[in-house]
Amino acid sequence: MPSIKDVADLAGVGVGTVSRVINNHPNVKPETREKVNAAIKQLNYVPNEVARNFKMQKSKMVALLLPSIWHPFFSELAYYIEDGLDKEGFKLMLCNSGGRPDKELYYLDMLNQNKVAGIIGITYNDVEDNVSTDIPIISIDRHFGKKITCVTSDNYTGGRIALKELVKAGAKKAAYLGIHSSAYSEVRLRKTGFIDEAGAQGIEYIIYEEHDETFSDDKYFGDFFKIKEHQDVDGVFANTDILAAKYIAAAKQHGLRIPEDVKVIGYDGIQDNKLFRPILSTIRQPVEEMARMSVRLLLRKIEGKTLEQDIYRLPVMYREGETTSCSVFLSL
């Protein structure tokens, strides 16, 4: 079966030129286009599904831009997005950036050139100037200033619930643990909700954050436990489940018992398997609903329809585990 390279060799042009002809790109000389089309006909070359869709300007490919496929929240999200797209006859192109801005810019440039049907993306980097509105885009957790629709969980309410549950579990002094990026995202509202609820409850609290570019487990927690005002913290809300799990491990090394000495709540709800101990108390994001809503909204944009909102916030729920209640631990 002939390949695109065979066509390029026969026509005496580069593979990129053949691709532009297949995609009906306007910047190809007529004589070059004729040579390529003649080679395609002679070899009986049939472009693959992606190339045929590009040529027809009816791509059935949707790109999913993720910071990391290793993170359980992102992998669960990807599963439901792929499932939703598949049911509508679309294919998924996974772009795993590793959280690197340069890699995200590379993917965005590639996606803009290839004219995918649309993009669903999560980025916590400042790449707004490189995001084109020519392609339908749905962002998750991040809303841009270019009228790009955002789907997210109700982070603010999640922060309030977390503080309220810590107080209910007996915490007298609470700490918010966070990792943040330079780009604004809805995730920051977790801290805002935590602070507002602490004010409403009249409880003492501290905020402990570090930028993601300088974050390291050893330094972050080493510095935390060295600070004198942190010594009597008996309630912790970490802005992700992963960070909560890392805090629990570090706290145990410092002789603290969870939940007897410190109550801990995370955010995401990524731990479902009861074989893991301790089961983390957490604010559970509606991952499946976020994924399927992102797909529905993107397909509406692809069809040229106008969306009613710029931001769609979905409700969260508190899921109690073993890190806030001794009674839960004893009953399992």
C-alpha positions as CSV (number, residue, x, y, z in Angstrom):
1,M,0.0,0.0,0.0
2,P,1.6,3.3,-1.1
3,S,2.5,5.9,1.5
4,I,2.5,9.7,1.4
5,K,6.3,9.5,1.1
6,D,5.9,7.4,-2.1
7,V,3.7,10.1,-3.5
8,A,6.2,12.8,-2.6
9,D,9.1,10.8,-4.2
10,L,7.2,10.2,-7.4
11,A,6.1,13.9,-7.7
12,G,9.6,15.2,-6.7
13,V,8.3,17.2,-3.8
14,G,8.5,17.1,0.0
15,V,6.0,15.2,2.2
16,G,4.8,18.6,3.5
17,T,3.8,19.7,0.0
18,V,1.8,16.6,-0.5
19,S,0.1,17.2,2.8
20,R,-0.8,20.7,1.7
21,V,-2.3,19.5,-1.5
22,I,-4.3,16.8,0.3
23,N,-5.5,19.5,2.7
24,N,-6.4,21.8,-0.2
25,H,-4.0,24.5,1.1
26,P,-4.1,27.6,-1.1
27,N,-0.4,28.3,-1.0
28,V,0.6,25.6,-3.6
29,K,1.6,26.4,-7.2
30,P,-0.9,25.0,-9.8
31,E,1.8,23.0,-11.6
32,T,3.0,21.5,-8.3
33,R,-0.6,20.6,-7.4
34,E,-1.0,18.9,-10.8
35,K,2.2,16.8,-10.2
36,V,1.1,15.7,-6.8
37,N,-2.4,14.8,-7.9
38,A,-1.0,12.9,-10.9
39,A,1.2,10.9,-8.5
40,I,-1.7,10.2,-6.2
41,K,-3.7,8.9,-9.1
42,Q,-0.9,6.8,-10.6
43,L,-0.1,5.2,-7.2
44,N,-3.8,4.9,-6.3
45,Y,-2.9,6.5,-3.0
46,V,-5.8,6.9,-0.5
47,P,-5.2,9.4,2.3
48,N,-5.9,8.3,5.8
49,E,-9.1,9.3,7.6
50,V,-7.5,12.3,9.2
51,A,-6.1,13.6,5.9
52,R,-9.4,13.1,4.1
53,N,-11.3,14.9,6.8
54,F,-8.8,17.8,6.6
55,K,-9.3,18.0,2.8
56,M,-13.0,18.1,3.2
57,Q,-12.7,20.6,6.1
58,K,-14.9,18.3,8.1
59,S,-12.4,16.9,10.7
60,K,-13.8,14.4,13.1
61,M,-10.8,14.7,15.3
62,V,-10.8,16.5,18.7
63,A,-7.6,17.3,20.6
64,L,-7.4,16.9,24.3
65,L,-4.6,18.9,25.9
66,L,-3.6,17.7,29.4
67,P,-0.8,18.6,31.8
68,S,-0.2,14.9,32.6
69,I,-1.9,11.7,31.8
70,W,-0.3,10.1,35.0
71,H,-2.5,12.2,37.3
72,P,-5.6,10.1,38.3
73,F,-7.9,13.1,37.9
74,F,-6.7,13.8,34.3
75,S,-6.8,10.2,33.3
76,E,-10.4,9.8,34.6
77,L,-11.4,13.0,32.8
78,A,-9.8,11.7,29.5
79,Y,-11.6,8.4,29.8
80,Y,-15.1,10.1,29.9
81,I,-14.2,12.7,27.2
82,E,-13.1,10.0,24.8
83,D,-16.2,8.0,25.6
84,G,-18.4,11.1,25.0
85,L,-16.7,11.9,21.7
86,D,-16.8,8.3,20.5
87,K,-20.6,8.2,20.9
88,E,-20.8,11.2,18.7
89,G,-18.5,9.8,16.0
90,F,-15.4,11.8,16.9
91,K,-11.9,10.6,17.5
92,L,-9.6,11.8,20.3
93,M,-6.1,13.1,19.8
94,L,-4.3,13.1,23.2
95,C,-1.7,15.9,23.7
96,N,0.2,15.3,27.0
97,S,2.2,18.4,27.7
98,G,3.8,17.4,31.0
99,G,2.8,20.9,32.2
100,R,5.6,22.5,30.1
101,P,4.6,25.8,28.5
102,D,6.9,25.2,25.5
103,K,5.3,21.9,24.8
104,E,1.8,23.4,25.1
105,L,2.7,26.1,22.6
106,Y,4.0,23.5,20.2
107,Y,0.7,21.5,20.5
108,L,-1.4,24.6,20.1
109,D,0.5,25.7,17.0
110,M,0.2,22.2,15.5
111,L,-3.5,22.0,16.3
112,N,-4.1,25.4,14.7
113,Q,-2.3,24.4,11.5
114,N,-4.0,21.1,11.2
115,K,-7.5,22.4,11.7
116,V,-8.9,19.8,14.1
117,A,-12.6,20.1,14.7
118,G,-12.0,21.4,18.2
119,I,-9.9,21.4,21.4
120,I,-10.7,20.6,25.0
121,G,-7.8,21.8,27.1
122,I,-6.4,22.1,30.6
123,T,-3.5,24.4,31.1
124,Y,-2.2,26.3,34.1
125,N,0.4,28.2,32.1
126,D,0.2,31.7,30.7
127,V,-0.4,30.8,27.0
128,E,-3.4,33.0,26.3
129,D,-1.8,35.0,23.5
130,N,-1.2,31.7,21.6
131,V,-4.8,30.4,21.9
132,S,-6.7,31.0,18.7
133,T,-10.5,31.5,18.7
134,D,-10.7,30.3,15.1
135,I,-11.0,26.7,16.4
136,P,-13.8,25.8,18.8
137,I,-12.2,25.5,22.3
138,I,-13.5,24.4,25.7
139,S,-11.2,24.9,28.7
140,I,-11.4,23.1,32.0
141,D,-10.6,25.0,35.2
142,R,-9.2,28.0,33.3
143,H,-11.1,30.8,31.7
144,F,-9.4,33.0,29.2
145,G,-10.2,36.6,28.2
146,K,-11.0,35.6,24.7
147,K,-14.6,34.3,25.2
148,I,-13.4,30.7,25.5
149,T,-15.9,28.7,27.5
150,C,-14.8,27.2,30.7
151,V,-16.1,24.1,32.5
152,T,-15.2,23.7,36.1
153,S,-16.3,22.4,39.5
154,D,-17.6,24.8,42.1
155,N,-14.2,25.4,43.7
156,Y,-15.3,28.3,45.9
157,T,-18.1,26.2,47.5
158,G,-15.7,23.3,47.8
159,G,-13.3,25.4,49.8
160,R,-16.1,26.5,52.2
161,I,-17.3,22.9,52.6
162,A,-13.7,21.8,53.4
163,L,-13.3,24.3,56.2
164,K,-16.8,23.7,57.6
165,E,-16.1,19.9,57.8
166,L,-12.7,20.5,59.5
167,V,-14.4,22.5,62.2
168,K,-17.2,19.9,62.5
169,A,-14.5,17.3,63.0
170,G,-13.0,19.3,65.9
171,A,-10.3,21.4,64.2
172,K,-9.4,24.7,66.1
173,K,-6.7,26.0,63.8
174,A,-6.8,25.2,60.1
175,A,-4.2,25.4,57.4
176,Y,-4.7,25.8,53.6
177,L,-2.0,24.0,51.7
178,G,-1.7,25.0,48.0
179,I,0.5,24.9,44.9
180,H,-0.3,27.7,42.4
181,S,0.8,28.8,39.0
182,S,1.3,32.3,37.5
183,A,-1.8,31.9,35.3
184,Y,-5.2,32.5,36.9
185,S,-7.5,29.5,37.2
186,E,-10.7,28.6,39.0
187,V,-8.6,26.4,41.4
188,R,-7.7,29.6,43.3
189,L,-11.3,29.9,44.4
190,R,-10.7,26.9,46.7
191,K,-8.5,29.2,48.9
192,T,-11.0,32.0,48.7
193,G,-13.9,29.8,49.9
194,F,-11.7,28.4,52.7
195,I,-10.8,31.9,53.9
196,D,-14.4,33.2,53.7
197,E,-15.7,30.2,55.7
198,A,-13.0,30.5,58.3
199,G,-14.2,34.1,58.8
200,A,-17.8,33.0,59.1
201,Q,-16.8,30.2,61.6
202,G,-14.4,32.5,63.5
203,I,-11.6,30.0,63.4
204,E,-7.9,30.8,63.2
205,Y,-6.3,29.8,59.9
206,I,-3.0,30.1,58.0
207,I,-2.3,30.0,54.2
208,Y,0.7,28.1,53.0
209,E,1.5,28.2,49.3
210,E,4.3,27.8,46.8
211,H,4.6,28.3,43.1
212,D,4.5,25.1,41.0
213,E,7.8,26.0,39.3
214,T,9.8,25.9,42.5
215,F,7.8,23.2,44.3
216,S,9.6,20.2,45.7
217,D,8.2,17.8,48.3
218,D,11.1,17.9,50.7
219,K,11.5,21.7,50.8
220,Y,7.7,22.4,50.9
221,F,7.0,20.2,53.9
222,G,10.3,20.7,55.5
223,D,9.7,24.4,55.7
224,F,6.1,23.9,56.8
225,F,6.9,22.0,59.9
226,K,9.8,24.3,60.8
227,I,7.5,27.4,61.1
228,K,6.5,27.9,64.7
229,E,2.9,29.1,64.0
230,H,2.3,25.8,62.2
231,Q,3.0,23.6,65.2
232,D,-0.5,23.8,66.6
233,V,-2.4,23.3,63.3
234,D,-4.9,20.5,63.8
235,G,-6.8,20.8,60.5
236,V,-5.5,20.8,57.0
237,F,-7.2,21.5,53.7
238,A,-4.9,20.7,50.7
239,N,-6.0,22.0,47.3
240,T,-5.5,18.6,45.7
241,D,-5.7,15.0,46.9
242,I,-2.1,14.3,45.8
243,L,-0.9,17.2,48.0
244,A,-3.0,15.9,50.9
245,A,-1.5,12.5,50.6
246,K,2.0,14.0,50.6
247,Y,1.2,16.0,53.7
248,I,0.0,12.9,55.5
249,A,3.2,11.1,54.7
250,A,5.3,14.1,55.9
251,A,3.2,14.5,59.1
252,K,3.7,10.9,60.1
253,Q,7.5,11.4,59.8
254,H,7.1,14.3,62.3
255,G,5.2,12.0,64.7
256,L,1.7,13.3,64.0
257,R,-1.3,11.0,63.9
258,I,-4.0,11.3,61.3
259,P,-6.8,12.0,62.2
260,E,-6.2,12.0,66.0
261,D,-3.7,15.0,65.9
262,V,-4.5,16.6,62.5
263,K,-7.7,16.3,60.4
264,V,-7.0,16.3,56.7
265,I,-9.2,17.0,53.7
266,G,-8.2,17.0,50.0
267,Y,-9.8,18.1,46.8
268,D,-10.5,16.0,43.6
269,G,-11.9,12.7,44.9
270,I,-9.5,10.5,42.9
271,Q,-9.2,7.7,45.5
272,D,-12.1,5.3,45.2
273,N,-10.5,2.0,46.0
274,K,-11.0,1.0,49.7
275,L,-7.8,-1.1,49.6
276,F,-5.9,2.1,50.0
277,R,-5.3,3.4,53.5
278,P,-6.0,5.8,54.9
279,I,-9.0,6.7,52.8
280,L,-8.8,10.4,52.3
281,S,-11.6,12.7,53.2
282,T,-12.1,14.9,50.2
283,I,-14.1,17.3,48.1
284,R,-15.2,15.2,45.2
285,Q,-15.3,16.8,41.7
286,P,-18.0,15.6,39.3
287,V,-15.4,14.4,36.9
288,E,-17.8,12.5,34.6
289,E,-20.3,15.3,34.4
290,M,-17.4,17.8,33.7
291,A,-16.1,15.6,30.9
292,R,-19.5,15.0,29.2
293,M,-20.5,18.6,29.5
294,S,-17.2,19.7,27.9
295,V,-17.9,17.4,25.0
296,R,-21.5,18.6,24.6
297,L,-20.5,22.2,24.7
298,L,-17.7,21.7,22.2
299,L,-19.9,19.9,19.7
300,R,-22.4,22.8,20.0
301,K,-19.6,25.2,19.2
302,I,-18.5,23.1,16.3
303,E,-22.0,23.3,14.9
304,G,-21.7,27.1,15.1
305,K,-24.1,27.5,18.0
306,T,-23.8,30.2,20.6
307,L,-23.4,29.1,24.3
308,E,-25.4,30.8,27.0
309,Q,-22.6,31.1,29.5
310,D,-18.8,31.8,29.6
311,I,-18.3,29.6,32.7
312,Y,-20.2,26.4,33.7
313,R,-19.6,25.5,37.3
314,L,-20.8,22.1,38.5
315,P,-21.5,21.2,42.1
316,V,-19.1,19.3,44.3
317,M,-19.8,17.0,47.3
318,Y,-17.9,16.1,50.5
319,R,-16.9,12.5,50.8
320,E,-15.8,11.6,54.3
321,G,-12.9,9.2,54.8
322,E,-10.6,8.1,57.5
323,T,-8.5,11.3,57.7
324,T,-11.1,13.4,59.6
325,S,-13.0,10.8,61.6
326,C,-11.7,8.2,64.0
327,S,-15.2,6.7,64.1
328,V,-15.1,6.1,60.3
329,F,-11.8,4.3,60.7
330,L,-13.1,2.1,63.5
331,S,-16.2,1.1,61.6
332,L,-14.4,-0.1,58.5
